Amino acid sequence: MALSIKLSSQEKCIAESYAKLHSLSVGEAFKRALFEKIEDEYDLRLYEEAYSEYVEDGKKSRPFAQLLEETGL
């Protein structure tokens, strides 16, 4: 799948400079940035759900070792 985006000359210059700094193509730099953003938002959603569960459970927690035992890991 190919995508096309329009950038101002200043945006293009910044994107090219960033890609060059990290030894990436501009396309790869955009791809990595997109998936990092998706991962960050996913992690934030998981955090919000876990925190809501924690609050609803009366702010009770348990040791990580106990969680591992419960899950059989």
Rosetta blueprint (number, residue, H / E / L):
1 M L
2 A L
3 L L
4 S L
5 I L
6 K L
7 L L
8 S L
9 S H
10 Q H
11 E H
12 K H
13 C H
14 I H
15 A H
16 E H
17 S H
18 Y H
19 A H
20 K H
21 L H
22 H L
23 S L
24 L L
25 S L
26 V H
27 G H
28 E H
29 A H
30 F H
31 K H
32 R H
33 A H
34 L H
35 F H
36 E H
37 K H
38 I H
39 E H
40 D H
41 E H
42 Y H
43 D H
44 L H
45 R H
46 L H
47 Y H
48 E H
49 E H
50 A H
51 Y H
52 S H
53 E H
54 Y H
55 V H
56 E H
57 D L
58 G L
59 K L
60 K L
61 S L
62 R L
63 P L
64 F H
65 A H
66 Q H
67 L H
68 L H
69 E H
70 E H
71 T H
72 G L
73 L L
